[in-house]
Amino acid sequence: MMRLNKGKNNRGEFLSFSQKASSNFLRKYDTKDSVYERIYEVVRRVPRGQVATYGQIAKIVDRCTPRMVGYAMAALRGRPDVPWQRVINAQGEISTRARGDGALRQRKLLEKEGIRFDPRGRVNLRKVRWVGSIQGMSRKPSLEKHFGKEEKI
């Protein structure tokens, strides 16, 4: 016996869908396989003394944008297993935060790892950008060809 749930679309019309279909959808996007967890998995691979850009991480993670990577990094509170400080913007700068001392802490952590900043507060991405393998990280194998290329700055 199949139960039907009803809901409204954006026009206020009632729609029906099976509970089975709904549970399959939720199972597909379970927290174990959430976008944030895939982002964290990629960021964990960035080695000490190197950085990755928000866009670079987004290209590796399926169905993700640089902004989502930023949100995922902001949501990390109290998770020391993810080196959030190693994710910077495409200009080689630490992205500013609305509140707190996060940008200053990030810079100090990166400097402690041996990363140097120029007078404008930028790192040399040609020297410290991570170019690790994305094999097994993405559901789209065609992204691997883009990973080694420099992003336009």
Secondary structure, DSSP 8 states (H G I E B T S, - for coil): ---EEEEE-TTS-EEEEEHHHHHHHHHHT-GGG-HHHHHHHHHHTS-TT-BEEHHHHHHHSTT--HHHHHHHHHTTTT-TTS-GGGEE-TTSB----SSSSHHHHHHHHHHHTT----TTSB--HHHHB-----TTT-S-GGGHHHHTS----
